[in-house]
Structures are given as structure tokens and as C-alpha cells.
Amino acid sequence: MNEFERILESISELEEDHAKSLLKLTYARLDIAVNGNGDYTSKNCADDLVKMFRDIPRFIEMQKEQKD
């Protein structure tokens, strides 16, 4: 399974409250990039969002370990 597929699968495993938090963080980053003072560029935003999404599989694994 490639990284893209792994991330999509992990997103499907998110609990509702975590998914909502992820959406809020995503919107906050986009809003700062669009309406901020110019220090937070679109590239910074994209890099942060990609990192955030790449961390989801690790987050899911940590959740599974805590439940065991």
C-alpha cells in the first residue's frame, strides 16, 4: 500500500471528534495563509497540511495501542 492509500485508509478510521478537529485545523491553516499578515505563505500552509495528514496513520496506530 502506498502512502496516499495508507493516509486515506487512516482518515476513514478517524473517530468523528478527531475528524472534526482535523477539519478545524485545516481551515485554520488555510485562513492564516489567505488572511494573515503574509508571513505564513501558501507553501508553508501546504507543507504543514501535508505533514499533518502524513501523521494520521501514526496517530491511528497510537490510538489502537492505547485501547489494547
mmCIF file as Biopython writes it, N, C-alpha, C and O atoms, coordinates in Angstrom:
data_model
#
loop_
_atom_site.group_PDB
_atom_site.id
_atom_site.type_symbol
_atom_site.label_atom_id
_atom_site.label_alt_id
_atom_site.label_comp_id
_atom_site.label_asym_id
_atom_site.label_entity_id
_atom_site.label_seq_id
_atom_site.pdbx_PDB_ins_code
_atom_site.Cartn_x
_atom_site.Cartn_y
_atom_site.Cartn_z
_atom_site.occupancy
_atom_site.B_iso_or_equiv
_atom_site.auth_seq_id
_atom_site.auth_asym_id
_atom_site.pdbx_PDB_model_num
ATOM 1   N N  . MET A ? 1  ? 0.857   -1.166 0.000  1.0 0.0 1  A 1 
ATOM 2   C CA . MET A ? 1  ? 0.000   0.000  0.000  1.0 0.0 1  A 1 
ATOM 3   C C  . MET A ? 1  ? 0.913   1.243  0.000  1.0 0.0 1  A 1 
ATOM 4   O O  . MET A ? 1  ? 1.852   1.335  0.791  1.0 0.0 1  A 1 
ATOM 5   N N  . ASN A ? 2  ? 0.623   2.175  -0.886 1.0 0.0 2  A 1 
ATOM 6   C CA . ASN A ? 2  ? 1.447   3.391  -0.940 1.0 0.0 2  A 1 
ATOM 7   C C  . ASN A ? 2  ? 0.978   4.401  0.121  1.0 0.0 2  A 1 
ATOM 8   O O  . ASN A ? 2  ? -0.053  4.220  0.768  1.0 0.0 2  A 1 
ATOM 9   N N  . GLU A ? 3  ? 1.759   5.452  0.271  1.0 0.0 3  A 1 
ATOM 10  C CA . GLU A ? 3  ? 1.478   6.441  1.313  1.0 0.0 3  A 1 
ATOM 11  C C  . GLU A ? 3  ? 0.089   7.063  1.167  1.0 0.0 3  A 1 
ATOM 12  O O  . GLU A ? 3  ? -0.633  7.222  2.151  1.0 0.0 3  A 1 
ATOM 13  N N  . PHE A ? 4  ? -0.278  7.414  -0.066 1.0 0.0 4  A 1 
ATOM 14  C CA . PHE A ? 4  ? -1.589  8.023  -0.312 1.0 0.0 4  A 1 
ATOM 15  C C  . PHE A ? 4  ? -2.707  7.108  0.163  1.0 0.0 4  A 1 
ATOM 16  O O  . PHE A ? 4  ? -3.616  7.552  0.864  1.0 0.0 4  A 1 
ATOM 17  N N  . GLU A ? 5  ? -2.650  5.840  -0.210 1.0 0.0 5  A 1 
ATOM 18  C CA . GLU A ? 5  ? -3.682  4.880  0.183  1.0 0.0 5  A 1 
ATOM 19  C C  . GLU A ? 5  ? -3.702  4.673  1.696  1.0 0.0 5  A 1 
ATOM 20  O O  . GLU A ? 5  ? -4.769  4.551  2.297  1.0 0.0 5  A 1 
ATOM 21  N N  . ARG A ? 6  ? -2.516  4.635  2.308  1.0 0.0 6  A 1 
ATOM 22  C CA . ARG A ? 6  ? -2.417  4.454  3.749  1.0 0.0 6  A 1 
ATOM 23  C C  . ARG A ? 6  ? -3.062  5.633  4.486  1.0 0.0 6  A 1 
ATOM 24  O O  . ARG A ? 6  ? -3.749  5.444  5.490  1.0 0.0 6  A 1 
ATOM 25  N N  . ILE A ? 7  ? -2.838  6.837  3.985  1.0 0.0 7  A 1 
ATOM 26  C CA . ILE A ? 7  ? -3.424  8.021  4.618  1.0 0.0 7  A 1 
ATOM 27  C C  . ILE A ? 7  ? -4.943  8.023  4.452  1.0 0.0 7  A 1 
ATOM 28  O O  . ILE A ? 7  ? -5.670  8.310  5.404  1.0 0.0 7  A 1 
ATOM 29  N N  . LEU A ? 8  ? -5.422  7.707  3.261  1.0 0.0 8  A 1 
ATOM 30  C CA . LEU A ? 8  ? -6.876  7.659  3.045  1.0 0.0 8  A 1 
ATOM 31  C C  . LEU A ? 8  ? -7.534  6.619  3.939  1.0 0.0 8  A 1 
ATOM 32  O O  . LEU A ? 8  ? -8.604  6.861  4.496  1.0 0.0 8  A 1 
ATOM 33  N N  . GLU A ? 9  ? -6.901  5.469  4.075  1.0 0.0 9  A 1 
ATOM 34  C CA . GLU A ? 9  ? -7.436  4.424  4.950  1.0 0.0 9  A 1 
ATOM 35  C C  . GLU A ? 9  ? -7.460  4.905  6.400  1.0 0.0 9  A 1 
ATOM 36  O O  . GLU A ? 9  ? -8.423  4.658  7.125  1.0 0.0 9  A 1 
ATOM 37  N N  . SER A ? 10 ? -6.406  5.585  6.814  1.0 0.0 10 A 1 
ATOM 38  C CA . SER A ? 10 ? -6.344  6.097  8.185  1.0 0.0 10 A 1 
ATOM 39  C C  . SER A ? 10 ? -7.404  7.158  8.438  1.0 0.0 10 A 1 
ATOM 40  O O  . SER A ? 10 ? -7.990  7.203  9.520  1.0 0.0 10 A 1 
ATOM 41  N N  . ILE A ? 11 ? -7.654  8.008  7.456  1.0 0.0 11 A 1 
ATOM 42  C CA . ILE A ? 11 ? -8.698  9.029  7.592  1.0 0.0 11 A 1 
ATOM 43  C C  . ILE A ? 11 ? -10.046 8.360  7.838  1.0 0.0 11 A 1 
ATOM 44  O O  . ILE A ? 11 ? -10.846 8.837  8.642  1.0 0.0 11 A 1 
ATOM 45  N N  . SER A ? 12 ? -10.291 7.249  7.137  1.0 0.0 12 A 1 
ATOM 46  C CA . SER A ? 12 ? -11.552 6.519  7.313  1.0 0.0 12 A 1 
ATOM 47  C C  . SER A ? 12 ? -11.696 5.952  8.720  1.0 0.0 12 A 1 
ATOM 48  O O  . SER A ? 12 ? -12.811 5.722  9.188  1.0 0.0 12 A 1 
ATOM 49  N N  . GLU A ? 13 ? -10.577 5.728  9.392  1.0 0.0 13 A 1 
ATOM 50  C CA . GLU A ? 13 ? -10.601 5.159  10.735 1.0 0.0 13 A 1 
ATOM 51  C C  . GLU A ? 13 ? -10.717 6.217  11.831 1.0 0.0 13 A 1 
ATOM 52  O O  . GLU A ? 13 ? -10.883 5.872  13.001 1.0 0.0 13 A 1 
ATOM 53  N N  . LEU A ? 14 ? -10.632 7.483  11.477 1.0 0.0 14 A 1 
ATOM 54  C CA . LEU A ? 14 ? -10.731 8.539  12.488 1.0 0.0 14 A 1 
ATOM 55  C C  . LEU A ? 14 ? -12.105 8.536  13.140 1.0 0.0 14 A 1 
ATOM 56  O O  . LEU A ? 14 ? -13.124 8.322  12.484 1.0 0.0 14 A 1 
ATOM 57  N N  . GLU A ? 15 ? -12.110 8.777  14.435 1.0 0.0 15 A 1 
ATOM 58  C CA . GLU A ? 15 ? -13.374 8.965  15.132 1.0 0.0 15 A 1 
ATOM 59  C C  . GLU A ? 15 ? -13.908 10.348 14.768 1.0 0.0 15 A 1 
ATOM 60  O O  . GLU A ? 15 ? -13.149 11.230 14.367 1.0 0.0 15 A 1 
ATOM 61  N N  . GLU A ? 16 ? -15.212 10.527 14.910 1.0 0.0 16 A 1 
ATOM 62  C CA . GLU A ? 16 ? -15.850 11.765 14.469 1.0 0.0 16 A 1 
ATOM 63  C C  . GLU A ? 16 ? -15.234 13.012 15.097 1.0 0.0 16 A 1 
ATOM 64  O O  . GLU A ? 16 ? -15.001 14.001 14.402 1.0 0.0 16 A 1 
ATOM 65  N N  . ASP A ? 17 ? -14.969 12.976 16.393 1.0 0.0 17 A 1 
ATOM 66  C CA . ASP A ? 17 ? -14.421 14.170 17.044 1.0 0.0 17 A 1 
ATOM 67  C C  . ASP A ? 17 ? -13.012 14.486 16.546 1.0 0.0 17 A 1 
ATOM 68  O O  . ASP A ? 17 ? -12.640 15.655 16.439 1.0 0.0 17 A 1 
ATOM 69  N N  . HIS A ? 18 ? -12.232 13.460 16.245 1.0 0.0 18 A 1 
ATOM 70  C CA . HIS A ? 18 ? -10.894 13.690 15.699 1.0 0.0 18 A 1 
ATOM 71  C C  . HIS A ? 18 ? -10.963 14.218 14.265 1.0 0.0 18 A 1 
ATOM 72  O O  . HIS A ? 18 ? -10.170 15.073 13.872 1.0 0.0 18 A 1 
ATOM 73  N N  . ALA A ? 19 ? -11.909 13.705 13.495 1.0 0.0 19 A 1 
ATOM 74  C CA . ALA A ? 19 ? -12.079 14.188 12.123 1.0 0.0 19 A 1 
ATOM 75  C C  . ALA A ? 19 ? -12.490 15.658 12.114 1.0 0.0 19 A 1 
ATOM 76  O O  . ALA A ? 19 ? -12.014 16.441 11.291 1.0 0.0 19 A 1 
ATOM 77  N N  . LYS A ? 20 ? -13.374 16.023 13.034 1.0 0.0 20 A 1 
ATOM 78  C CA . LYS A ? 20 ? -13.794 17.426 13.124 1.0 0.0 20 A 1 
ATOM 79  C C  . LYS A ? 20 ? -12.626 18.314 13.527 1.0 0.0 20 A 1 
ATOM 80  O O  . LYS A ? 20 ? -12.472 19.418 13.006 1.0 0.0 20 A 1 
ATOM 81  N N  . SER A ? 21 ? -11.814 17.837 14.444 1.0 0.0 21 A 1 
ATOM 82  C CA . SER A ? 21 ? -10.633 18.610 14.863 1.0 0.0 21 A 1 
ATOM 83  C C  . SER A ? 21 ? -9.677  18.799 13.697 1.0 0.0 21 A 1 
ATOM 84  O O  . SER A ? 21 ? -9.114  19.878 13.515 1.0 0.0 21 A 1 
ATOM 85  N N  . LEU A ? 22 ? -9.496  17.753 12.914 1.0 0.0 22 A 1 
ATOM 86  C CA . LEU A ? 22 ? -8.624  17.838 11.741 1.0 0.0 22 A 1 
ATOM 87  C C  . LEU A ? 22 ? -9.141  18.862 10.737 1.0 0.0 22 A 1 
ATOM 88  O O  . LEU A ? 22 ? -8.363  19.624 10.164 1.0 0.0 22 A 1 
ATOM 89  N N  . LEU A ? 23 ? -10.447 18.878 10.527 1.0 0.0 23 A 1 
ATOM 90  C CA . LEU A ? 23 ? -11.034 19.873 9.624  1.0 0.0 23 A 1 
ATOM 91  C C  . LEU A ? 23 ? -10.848 21.289 10.149 1.0 0.0 23 A 1 
ATOM 92  O O  . LEU A ? 23 ? -10.548 22.204 9.382  1.0 0.0 23 A 1 
ATOM 93  N N  . LYS A ? 24 ? -11.023 21.472 11.450 1.0 0.0 24 A 1 
ATOM 94  C CA . LYS A ? 24 ? -10.843 22.798 12.048 1.0 0.0 24 A 1 
ATOM 95  C C  . LYS A ? 24 ? -9.401  23.272 11.908 1.0 0.0 24 A 1 
ATOM 96  O O  . LYS A ? 24 ? -9.156  24.433 11.579 1.0 0.0 24 A 1 
ATOM 97  N N  . LEU A ? 25 ? -8.443  22.371 12.157 1.0 0.0 25 A 1 
ATOM 98  C CA . LEU A ? 25 ? -7.030  22.727 11.999 1.0 0.0 25 A 1 
ATOM 99  C C  . LEU A ? 25 ? -6.695  23.046 10.547 1.0 0.0 25 A 1 
ATOM 100 O O  . LEU A ? 25 ? -5.932  23.969 10.263 1.0 0.0 25 A 1 
ATOM 101 N N  . THR A ? 26 ? -7.274  22.274 9.635  1.0 0.0 26 A 1 
ATOM 102 C CA . THR A ? 26 ? -7.050  22.518 8.204  1.0 0.0 26 A 1 
ATOM 103 C C  . THR A ? 26 ? -7.567  23.896 7.823  1.0 0.0 26 A 1 
ATOM 104 O O  . THR A ? 26 ? -6.870  24.668 7.163  1.0 0.0 26 A 1 
ATOM 105 N N  . TYR A ? 27 ? -8.795  24.202 8.241  1.0 0.0 27 A 1 
ATOM 106 C CA . TYR A ? 27 ? -9.355  25.515 7.917  1.0 0.0 27 A 1 
ATOM 107 C C  . TYR A ? 27 ? -8.544  26.645 8.545  1.0 0.0 27 A 1 
ATOM 108 O O  . TYR A ? 27 ? -8.320  27.677 7.912  1.0 0.0 27 A 1 
ATOM 109 N N  . ALA A ? 28 ? -8.108  26.456 9.776  1.0 0.0 28 A 1 
ATOM 110 C CA . ALA A ? 28 ? -7.329  27.498 10.456 1.0 0.0 28 A 1 
ATOM 111 C C  . ALA A ? 28 ? -6.049  27.799 9.676  1.0 0.0 28 A 1 
ATOM 112 O O  . ALA A ? 28 ? -5.698  28.964 9.486  1.0 0.0 28 A 1 
ATOM 113 N N  . ARG A ? 29 ? -5.359  26.768 9.229  1.0 0.0 29 A 1 
ATOM 114 C CA . ARG A ? 29 ? -4.131  26.976 8.450  1.0 0.0 29 A 1 
ATOM 115 C C  . ARG A ? 29 ? -4.434  27.709 7.143  1.0 0.0 29 A 1 
ATOM 116 O O  . ARG A ? 29 ? -3.717  28.635 6.765  1.0 0.0 29 A 1 
ATOM 117 N N  . LEU A ? 30 ? -5.492  27.292 6.463  1.0 0.0 30 A 1 
ATOM 118 C CA . LEU A ? 30 ? -5.860  27.949 5.203  1.0 0.0 30 A 1 
ATOM 119 C C  . LEU A ? 30 ? -6.229  29.407 5.430  1.0 0.0 30 A 1 
ATOM 120 O O  . LEU A ? 30 ? -5.848  30.277 4.646  1.0 0.0 30 A 1 
ATOM 121 N N  . ASP A ? 31 ? -6.966  29.676 6.494  1.0 0.0 31 A 1 
ATOM 122 C CA . ASP A ? 31 ? -7.367  31.041 6.794  1.0 0.0 31 A 1 
ATOM 123 C C  . ASP A ? 31 ? -6.152  31.926 7.077  1.0 0.0 31 A 1 
ATOM 124 O O  . ASP A ? 31 ? -6.088  33.067 6.621  1.0 0.0 31 A 1 
ATOM 125 N N  . ILE A ? 32 ? -5.199  31.397 7.825  1.0 0.0 32 A 1 
ATOM 126 C CA . ILE A ? 32 ? -3.984  32.171 8.114  1.0 0.0 32 A 1 
ATOM 127 C C  . ILE A ? 32 ? -3.221  32.459 6.821  1.0 0.0 32 A 1 
ATOM 128 O O  . ILE A ? 32 ? -2.711  33.562 6.625  1.0 0.0 32 A 1 
ATOM 129 N N  . ALA A ? 33 ? -3.147  31.463 5.944  1.0 0.0 33 A 1 
ATOM 130 C CA . ALA A ? 33 ? -2.424  31.661 4.680  1.0 0.0 33 A 1 
ATOM 131 C C  . ALA A ? 33 ? -3.098  32.726 3.819  1.0 0.0 33 A 1 
ATOM 132 O O  . ALA A ? 33 ? -2.422  33.531 3.179  1.0 0.0 33 A 1 
ATOM 133 N N  . VAL A ? 34 ? -4.423  32.728 3.803  1.0 0.0 34 A 1 
ATOM 134 C CA . VAL A ? 34 ? -5.166  33.665 2.949  1.0 0.0 34 A 1 
ATOM 135 C C  . VAL A ? 34 ? -5.314  35.042 3.599  1.0 0.0 34 A 1 
ATOM 136 O O  . VAL A ? 34 ? -5.145  36.063 2.932  1.0 0.0 34 A 1 
ATOM 137 N N  . ASN A ? 35 ? -5.623  35.074 4.880  1.0 0.0 35 A 1 
ATOM 138 C CA . ASN A ? 35 ? -5.965  36.345 5.536  1.0 0.0 35 A 1 
ATOM 139 C C  . ASN A ? 35 ? -4.920  36.843 6.529  1.0 0.0 35 A 1 
ATOM 140 O O  . ASN A ? 35 ? -5.115  37.884 7.156  1.0 0.0 35 A 1 
ATOM 141 N N  . GLY A ? 36 ? -3.830  36.126 6.677  1.0 0.0 36 A 1 
ATOM 142 C CA . GLY A ? 36 ? -2.806  36.517 7.646  1.0 0.0 36 A 1 
ATOM 143 C C  . GLY A ? 36 ? -2.000  37.711 7.172  1.0 0.0 36 A 1 
ATOM 144 O O  . GLY A ? 36 ? -2.371  38.384 6.211  1.0 0.0 36 A 1 
ATOM 145 N N  . ASN A ? 37 ? -0.896  37.966 7.855  1.0 0.0 37 A 1 
ATOM 146 C CA . ASN A ? 37 ? -0.076  39.141 7.550  1.0 0.0 37 A 1 
ATOM 147 C C  . ASN A ? 37 ? 0.939   38.896 6.440  1.0 0.0 37 A 1 
ATOM 148 O O  . ASN A ? 37 ? 1.762   39.769 6.161  1.0 0.0 37 A 1 
ATOM 149 N N  . GLY A ? 38 ? 0.902   37.740 5.808  1.0 0.0 38 A 1 
ATOM 150 C CA . GLY A ? 38 ? 1.809   37.448 4.702  1.0 0.0 38 A 1 
ATOM 151 C C  . GLY A ? 38 ? 3.030   36.634 5.098  1.0 0.0 38 A 1 
ATOM 152 O O  . GLY A ? 38 ? 3.758   36.157 4.228  1.0 0.0 38 A 1 
ATOM 153 N N  . ASP A ? 39 ? 3.269   36.466 6.397  1.0 0.0 39 A 1 
ATOM 154 C CA . ASP A ? 39 ? 4.412   35.677 6.842  1.0 0.0 39 A 1 
ATOM 155 C C  . ASP A ? 39 ? 4.191   34.172 6.617  1.0 0.0 39 A 1 
ATOM 156 O O  . ASP A ? 39 ? 5.145   33.433 6.375  1.0 0.0 39 A 1 
ATOM 157 N N  . TYR A ? 40 ? 2.953   33.733 6.697  1.0 0.0 40 A 1 
ATOM 158 C CA . TYR A ? 40 ? 2.603   32.328 6.519  1.0 0.0 40 A 1 
ATOM 159 C C  . TYR A ? 40 ? 2.151   32.145 5.072  1.0 0.0 40 A 1 
ATOM 160 O O  . TYR A ? 40 ? 1.015   32.467 4.722  1.0 0.0 40 A 1 
ATOM 161 N N  . THR A ? 41 ? 3.037   31.633 4.251  1.0 0.0 41 A 1 
ATOM 162 C CA . THR A ? 41 ? 2.779   31.546 2.816  1.0 0.0 41 A 1 
ATOM 163 C C  . THR A ? 41 ? 1.956   30.309 2.461  1.0 0.0 41 A 1 
ATOM 164 O O  . THR A ? 41 ? 1.752   29.421 3.289  1.0 0.0 41 A 1 
ATOM 165 N N  . SER A ? 42 ? 1.494   30.273 1.232  1.0 0.0 42 A 1 
ATOM 166 C CA . SER A ? 42 ? 0.773   29.104 0.734  1.0 0.0 42 A 1 
ATOM 167 C C  . SER A ? 42 ? 1.654   27.861 0.793  1.0 0.0 42 A 1 
ATOM 168 O O  . SER A ? 42 ? 1.171   26.765 1.078  1.0 0.0 42 A 1 
ATOM 169 N N  . LYS A ? 43 ? 2.934   28.033 0.526  1.0 0.0 43 A 1 
ATOM 170 C CA . LYS A ? 43 ? 3.865   26.896 0.607  1.0 0.0 43 A 1 
ATOM 171 C C  . LYS A ? 43 ? 3.976   26.407 2.041  1.0 0.0 43 A 1 
ATOM 172 O O  . LYS A ? 43 ? 3.964   25.200 2.282  1.0 0.0 43 A 1 
ATOM 173 N N  . ASN A ? 44 ? 4.085   27.329 3.002  1.0 0.0 44 A 1 
ATOM 174 C CA . ASN A ? 44 ? 4.111   26.931 4.420  1.0 0.0 44 A 1 
ATOM 175 C C  . ASN A ? 44 ? 2.844   26.156 4.770  1.0 0.0 44 A 1 
ATOM 176 O O  . ASN A ? 44 ? 2.894   25.124 5.439  1.0 0.0 44 A 1 
ATOM 177 N N  . CYS A ? 45 ? 1.725   26.666 4.311  1.0 0.0 45 A 1 
ATOM 178 C CA . CYS A ? 45 ? 0.437   26.039 4.584  1.0 0.0 45 A 1 
ATOM 179 C C  . CYS A ? 45 ? 0.394   24.628 4.002  1.0 0.0 45 A 1 
ATOM 180 O O  . CYS A ? 45 ? 0.028   23.675 4.690  1.0 0.0 45 A 1 
ATOM 181 N N  . ALA A ? 46 ? 0.772   24.502 2.732  1.0 0.0 46 A 1 
ATOM 182 C CA . ALA A ? 46 ? 0.756   23.190 2.085  1.0 0.0 46 A 1 
ATOM 183 C C  . ALA A ? 46 ? 1.683   22.224 2.810  1.0 0.0 46 A 1 
ATOM 184 O O  . ALA A ? 46 ? 1.316   21.071 3.036  1.0 0.0 46 A 1 
ATOM 185 N N  . ASP A ? 47 ? 2.867   22.672 3.174  1.0 0.0 47 A 1 
ATOM 186 C CA . ASP A ? 47 ? 3.817   21.815 3.883  1.0 0.0 47 A 1 
ATOM 187 C C  . ASP A ? 47 ? 3.248   21.365 5.225  1.0 0.0 47 A 1 
ATOM 188 O O  . ASP A ? 47 ? 3.364   20.196 5.593  1.0 0.0 47 A 1 
ATOM 189 N N  . ASP A ? 48 ? 2.635   22.294 5.953  1.0 0.0 48 A 1 
ATOM 190 C CA . ASP A ? 48 ? 2.043   21.952 7.252  1.0 0.0 48 A 1 
ATOM 191 C C  . ASP A ? 48 ? 0.893   20.955 7.102  1.0 0.0 48 A 1 
ATOM 192 O O  . ASP A ? 48 ? 0.776   20.008 7.879  1.0 0.0 48 A 1 
ATOM 193 N N  . LEU A ? 49 ? 0.046   21.179 6.097  1.0 0.0 49 A 1 
ATOM 194 C CA . LEU A ? 49 ? -1.092  20.284 5.893  1.0 0.0 49 A 1 
ATOM 195 C C  . LEU A ? 49 ? -0.635  18.887 5.483  1.0 0.0 49 A 1 
ATOM 196 O O  . LEU A ? 49 ? -1.176  17.892 5.965  1.0 0.0 49 A 1 
ATOM 197 N N  . VAL A ? 50 ? 0.348   18.807 4.604  1.0 0.0 50 A 1 
ATOM 198 C CA . VAL A ? 50 ? 0.868   17.503 4.189  1.0 0.0 50 A 1 
ATOM 199 C C  . VAL A ? 50 ? 1.444   16.774 5.401  1.0 0.0 50 A 1 
ATOM 200 O O  . VAL A ? 50 ? 1.196   15.583 5.587  1.0 0.0 50 A 1 
ATOM 201 N N  . LYS A ? 51 ? 2.210   17.483 6.220  1.0 0.0 51 A 1 
ATOM 202 C CA . LYS A ? 51 ? 2.783   16.863 7.424  1.0 0.0 51 A 1 
ATOM 203 C C  . LYS A ? 51 ? 1.673   16.370 8.348  1.0 0.0 51 A 1 
ATOM 204 O O  . LYS A ? 51 ? 1.755   15.268 8.892  1.0 0.0 51 A 1 
ATOM 205 N N  . MET A ? 52 ? 0.642   17.184 8.523  1.0 0.0 52 A 1 
ATOM 206 C CA . MET A ? 52 ? -0.463  16.812 9.393  1.0 0.0 52 A 1 
ATOM 207 C C  . MET A ? 52 ? -1.138  15.534 8.890  1.0 0.0 52 A 1 
ATOM 208 O O  . MET A ? 52 ? -1.416  14.628 9.676  1.0 0.0 52 A 1 
ATOM 209 N N  . PHE A ? 53 ? -1.399  15.459 7.593  1.0 0.0 53 A 1 
ATOM 210 C CA . PHE A ? 53 ? -2.052  14.284 7.034  1.0 0.0 53 A 1 
ATOM 211 C C  . PHE A ? 53 ? -1.137  13.062 7.079  1.0 0.0 53 A 1 
ATOM 212 O O  . PHE A ? 53 ? -1.610  11.942 7.269  1.0 0.0 53 A 1 
ATOM 213 N N  . ARG A ? 54 ? 0.154   13.267 6.906  1.0 0.0 54 A 1 
ATOM 214 C CA . ARG A ? 54 ? 1.091   12.140 6.978  1.0 0.0 54 A 1 
ATOM 215 C C  . ARG A ? 54 ? 1.198   11.586 8.398  1.0 0.0 54 A 1 
ATOM 216 O O  . ARG A ? 54 ? 1.597   10.437 8.584  1.0 0.0 54 A 1 
ATOM 217 N N  . ASP A ? 55 ? 0.850   12.386 9.388  1.0 0.0 55 A 1 
ATOM 218 C CA . ASP A ? 55 ? 0.891   11.938 10.781 1.0 0.0 55 A 1 
ATOM 219 C C  . ASP A ? 55 ? -0.346  11.138 11.186 1.0 0.0 55 A 1 
ATOM 220 O O  . ASP A ? 55 ? -0.340  10.498 12.238 1.0 0.0 55 A 1 
ATOM 221 N N  . ILE A ? 56 ? -1.389  11.157 10.391 1.0 0.0 56 A 1 
ATOM 222 C CA . ILE A ? 56 ? -2.631  10.478 10.758 1.0 0.0 56 A 1 
ATOM 223 C C  . ILE A ? 56 ? -2.431  8.977  10.954 1.0 0.0 56 A 1 
ATOM 224 O O  . ILE A ? 56 ? -2.919  8.448  11.953 1.0 0.0 56 A 1 
ATOM 225 N N  . PRO A ? 57 ? -1.743  8.256  10.062 1.0 0.0 57 A 1 
ATOM 226 C CA . PRO A ? 57 ? -1.566  6.814  10.305 1.0 0.0 57 A 1 
ATOM 227 C C  . PRO A ? 57 ? -0.875  6.522  11.640 1.0 0.0 57 A 1 
ATOM 228 O O  . PRO A ? 57 ? -1.244  5.572  12.331 1.0 0.0 57 A 1 
ATOM 229 N N  . ARG A ? 58 ? 0.113   7.321  12.002 1.0 0.0 58 A 1 
ATOM 230 C CA . ARG A ? 58 ? 0.800   7.135  13.280 1.0 0.0 58 A 1 
ATOM 231 C C  . ARG A ? 58 ? -0.163  7.398  14.436 1.0 0.0 58 A 1 
ATOM 232 O O  . ARG A ? 58 ? -0.156  6.673  15.431 1.0 0.0 58 A 1 
ATOM 233 N N  . PHE A ? 59 ? -0.985  8.427  14.307 1.0 0.0 59 A 1 
ATOM 234 C CA . PHE A ? 59 ? -1.978  8.742  15.327 1.0 0.0 59 A 1 
ATOM 235 C C  . PHE A ? 59 ? -2.953  7.576  15.508 1.0 0.0 59 A 1 
ATOM 236 O O  . PHE A ? 59 ? -3.281  7.214  16.638 1.0 0.0 59 A 1 
ATOM 237 N N  . ILE A ? 60 ? -3.413  6.994  14.410 1.0 0.0 60 A 1 
ATOM 238 C CA . ILE A ? 60 ? -4.347  5.865  14.466 1.0 0.0 60 A 1 
ATOM 239 C C  . ILE A ? 60 ? -3.684  4.686  15.171 1.0 0.0 60 A 1 
ATOM 240 O O  . ILE A ? 60 ? -4.312  4.033  16.005 1.0 0.0 60 A 1 
ATOM 241 N N  . GLU A ? 61 ? -2.433  4.411  14.849 1.0 0.0 61 A 1 
ATOM 242 C CA . GLU A ? 61 ? -1.709  3.309  15.496 1.0 0.0 61 A 1 
ATOM 243 C C  . GLU A ? 61 ? -1.578  3.550  16.996 1.0 0.0 61 A 1 
ATOM 244 O O  . GLU A ? 61 ? -1.755  2.624  17.786 1.0 0.0 61 A 1 
ATOM 245 N N  . MET A ? 62 ? -1.276  4.758  17.390 1.0 0.0 62 A 1 
ATOM 246 C CA . MET A ? 62 ? -1.162  5.084  18.818 1.0 0.0 62 A 1 
ATOM 247 C C  . MET A ? 62 ? -2.498  4.879  19.524 1.0 0.0 62 A 1 
ATOM 248 O O  . MET A ? 62 ? -2.540  4.390  20.653 1.0 0.0 62 A 1 
ATOM 249 N N  . GLN A ? 63 ? -3.583  5.251  18.860 1.0 0.0 63 A 1 
ATOM 250 C CA . GLN A ? 63 ? -4.911  5.056  19.442 1.0 0.0 63 A 1 
ATOM 251 C C  . GLN A ? 63 ? -5.201  3.577  19.636 1.0 0.0 63 A 1 
ATOM 252 O O  . GLN A ? 63 ? -5.725  3.170  20.673 1.0 0.0 63 A 1 
ATOM 253 N N  . LYS A ? 64 ? -4.857  2.773  18.635 1.0 0.0 64 A 1 
ATOM 254 C CA . LYS A ? 64 ? -5.096  1.322  18.729 1.0 0.0 64 A 1 
ATOM 255 C C  . LYS A ? 64 ? -4.289  0.722  19.862 1.0 0.0 64 A 1 
ATOM 256 O O  . LYS A ? 64 ? -4.789  -0.137 20.588 1.0 0.0 64 A 1 
ATOM 257 N N  . GLU A ? 65 ? -3.050  1.158  20.026 1.0 0.0 65 A 1 
ATOM 258 C CA . GLU A ? 65 ? -2.198  0.637  21.096 1.0 0.0 65 A 1 
ATOM 259 C C  . GLU A ? 65 ? -2.754  0.999  22.469 1.0 0.0 65 A 1 
ATOM 260 O O  . GLU A ? 65 ? -2.679  0.199  23.402 1.0 0.0 65 A 1 
ATOM 261 N N  . GLN A ? 66 ? -3.309  2.196  22.594 1.0 0.0 66 A 1 
ATOM 262 C CA . GLN A ? 66 ? -3.856  2.628  23.880 1.0 0.0 66 A 1 
ATOM 263 C C  . GLN A ? 66 ? -5.106  1.849  24.251 1.0 0.0 66 A 1 
ATOM 264 O O  . GLN A ? 66 ? -5.395  1.669  25.434 1.0 0.0 66 A 1 
ATOM 265 N N  . LYS A ? 67 ? -5.854  1.385  23.251 1.0 0.0 67 A 1 
ATOM 266 C CA . LYS A ? 67 ? -7.078  0.640  23.506 1.0 0.0 67 A 1 
ATOM 267 C C  . LYS A ? 67 ? -6.769  -0.793 23.916 1.0 0.0 67 A 1 
ATOM 268 O O  . LYS A ? 67 ? -7.589  -1.436 24.573 1.0 0.0 67 A 1 
ATOM 269 N N  . ASP A ? 68 ? -5.605  -1.302 23.543 1.0 0.0 68 A 1 
ATOM 270 C CA . ASP A ? 68 ? -5.238  -2.692 23.873 1.0 0.0 68 A 1 
ATOM 271 C C  . ASP A ? 68 ? -4.822  -2.862 25.295 1.0 0.0 68 A 1 
ATOM 272 O O  . ASP A ? 68 ? -4.488  -3.971 25.712 1.0 0.0 68 A 1 
#
